[in-house]
Amino acid sequence: MNQVLLIIDAQQELMDGNQKESPVFHKEQLIQTINKVIEKAKQSDVETVFVRDLDVAGGKDAGFQVHNEIHMPADAKVFDKKATNAFHGTGLLLYLKEQQVEHIVIMGCKTQHCIDTAVRTATVSHFDVTLVGDGHSTTDSDVLSADQIIRHHNNTLHGHYNVEHFSMVRGSEEELFRPTHDSYR
């Protein structure tokens, strides 16, 4: 089965925060988790793909880059996006189809925006998705704390389906590149 690790918006300024935004919830833990799963992907011979948001740090300089504490593989594919949806106008969907990917493991920022959108778009685009439950983060909103947003999305997106393809939420300690979707179909 062809699969990829998709890391969305794990960018320096987005994760560290700036004068207007606070750092993402449990930033250090998130970075450690992303690095752990990148290593698992390497061991499983699974490609890592990054998506960067052009709105972060004005789409330039160090703040725009993948966070400097993330062990980005030298051969990682990178797509830049202008929209919340990582698949919109990026070439990502075409690339995944060309690679005959069937399963996507998703991590990154921010939970209620780009992560939620990617999970839902991937399922309607005929991919099974594993969202790493401890591998995405956000900041507090005016209504909910970051922790509440993360827990809500982990609950909502576990088992989210579009008939044939759906998402599962699993912890980073699990064998993420051995999908469990078929046992639920």
C-alpha positions in Angstrom: 0.0 0.0 0.0 1.3 3.4 -1.0 1.1 6.0 1.8 2.6 9.3 2.8 3.2 11.3 6.0 1.7 14.7 5.4 2.8 17.5 7.7 0.9 20.7 7.4 1.9 24.2 8.4 4.6 23.1 10.9 6.3 26.5 10.3 8.6 28.5 12.5 6.5 31.6 13.1 3.2 29.7 13.2 4.5 27.3 15.9 6.6 29.8 17.9 4.1 32.6 17.7 4.8 36.3 17.1 3.7 39.7 18.4 0.1 39.0 17.5 -0.2 35.2 18.1 0.9 33.0 20.9 2.8 29.7 20.3 0.8 26.6 19.6 -0.4 24.6 22.6 2.3 22.1 23.8 4.7 23.3 21.1 7.8 21.3 22.3 5.8 18.1 22.7 4.4 18.6 19.2 7.8 19.0 17.7 9.1 15.9 19.5 6.0 13.9 18.2 6.5 15.1 14.6 10.1 14.1 14.7 9.2 10.7 16.2 6.7 10.1 13.4 9.1 11.3 10.7 11.6 8.7 12.0 8.8 6.0 11.9 8.0 7.0 8.3 11.7 6.6 7.3 11.8 3.2 9.0 8.7 2.2 7.1 10.0 3.6 3.8 7.2 6.1 3.7 7.7 9.5 2.1 7.2 12.7 4.1 5.4 15.6 2.4 5.2 19.1 3.9 2.7 21.9 3.1 3.6 25.5 4.0 1.1 28.3 4.3 2.1 31.4 2.3 0.4 33.6 4.9 2.9 32.7 7.6 5.6 35.3 7.9 4.5 36.8 4.6 5.7 33.7 2.8 9.4 34.4 3.2 12.4 34.4 5.6 13.0 32.0 8.4 9.5 32.4 9.9 8.0 30.9 6.8 10.2 27.8 6.8 9.4 24.4 8.4 10.3 24.8 12.1 14.1 24.5 12.6 13.7 21.9 15.3 11.8 19.5 13.0 14.1 16.9 11.3 12.9 17.5 7.8 14.2 14.8 5.4 16.4 16.1 2.7 14.2 14.5 0.0 10.9 15.7 1.5 8.4 17.1 -1.1 7.2 20.6 -0.2 4.0 22.3 -1.4 3.1 25.9 -0.7 -0.6 26.9 -0.3 -2.6 30.1 -0.3 -5.8 28.6 1.2 -6.8 26.8 4.3 -7.1 23.7 2.2 -3.8 22.0 1.5 -5.2 20.5 -1.6 -6.5 23.7 -3.2 -4.2 25.1 -5.9 -1.1 23.3 -4.7 -0.7 20.2 -6.9 -0.8 18.0 -3.8 -3.8 16.0 -4.9 -2.3 15.3 -8.4 1.0 14.3 -6.8 -0.7 11.9 -4.4 -2.8 10.4 -7.2 0.4 10.0 -9.4 2.1 8.2 -6.6 -1.0 6.0 -6.2 -1.2 6.9 -2.5 -4.1 5.2 -0.7 -3.4 6.2 3.0 -2.3 9.5 4.4 -1.0 10.1 7.9 -1.7 13.7 8.9 0.0 16.0 11.4 0.6 19.7 11.9 -1.2 23.0 12.6 -3.8 24.5 13.2 -6.3 21.8 14.3 -9.6 23.6 13.6 -8.5 25.1 10.3 -5.9 23.4 8.1 -5.8 20.0 9.8 -9.6 19.6 9.9 -9.9 20.7 6.3 -7.1 18.3 5.1 -8.6 15.3 6.8 -12.1 16.0 5.4 -10.8 16.8 1.9 -8.6 13.7 1.8 -11.5 11.4 2.6 -13.7 12.8 -0.2 -10.7 12.6 -2.5 -10.6 8.8 -2.0 -7.9 8.4 0.6 -8.0 6.7 4.0 -6.6 9.1 6.6 -4.9 8.5 10.0 -4.8 11.7 12.0 -2.1 11.6 14.7 -4.1 12.5 17.7 -1.1 13.9 19.6 0.5 15.3 16.4 -1.5 18.4 15.8 -2.0 21.6 17.7 -3.5 25.1 17.7 -4.0 28.2 19.9 -6.9 29.2 22.1 -9.9 30.6 20.3 -12.4 33.2 21.7 -14.7 30.3 22.6 -12.5 27.2 23.4 -9.1 26.5 24.8 -6.5 24.9 22.4 -6.8 21.7 24.5 -10.6 21.6 24.0 -10.3 22.2 20.3 -7.8 19.4 19.9 -9.9 16.9 22.0 -13.0 17.9 20.1 -11.4 17.3 16.7 -9.9 14.0 17.7 -13.4 12.9 18.8 -15.2 14.3 15.8 -12.7 13.1 13.1 -12.3 9.6 14.5 -14.5 7.5 12.2 -15.4 10.5 10.0 -16.3 8.9 6.7 -17.4 9.4 3.2 -18.7 5.9 2.5 -15.6 4.1 1.2 -12.9 6.3 2.8 -12.7 7.6 6.3 -10.4 8.9 9.0 -9.1 7.3 12.1 -7.4 9.1 15.0 -4.4 7.2 16.5 -1.6 8.0 18.9 1.9 8.5 17.8 3.0 5.5 19.8 0.9 3.2 17.5 2.1 1.7 14.2 0.7 4.5 12.1 1.9 3.1 8.9 -0.1 -0.1 9.4 -3.6 1.3 8.8 -6.5 -0.2 10.7 -9.2 1.1 8.4 -10.1 -2.3 6.9 -10.9 -3.7 10.3 -13.7 -1.1 10.6 -15.2 -1.4 7.1 
